[in-house]
Amino acid sequence: MGKQVLLIEDEENIAEAIRFILSRDGWQVVHLAEGLGAAARAAELMPDVVILDHMLPGASGLEILAELRARPATAHLPVLMLTAKGQPRDREAAERAGADRFLAKPFANADILAGVRALASGEAGAA
């Protein structure tokens, strides 16, 4: 079985693009379109990588990230934070909350793939 990504993204066109990019590379992608219950779902799935949008209905990406980091079972999950807000303060907030990588929208297909591959292999740092 291939590696698994939990994608938490409310914009369907972006989610579909990411699913396509990663599926072609052998990843199984589980998609959630809202933040409510996302941390619990991550704990159930224990994916290799979580791709987390910053702004979501139900719960923000930062709230979900804080919940993931607070749970012993999910504290170690690699998280790639996506955001349409490319401001330095948004990146800093994501880093403070425990994001392993940060990628601003719009992003290049190669960047999302490189970020997921790096996180799955244990690399951290900005994409």
Secondary structure, 3 states (H helix, E strand, C coil): CCCEEEEECCCHHHHHHHHHHHHHCCCEEEEECCCCCHHHHHHHHCCCEEEEECCCCCCCHHHHHHHHHHCCCCCCCCEEEEECCCCHHHHHHHHHHCCCEEEECCCCHHHHHHHHHHHHCCCCCCC
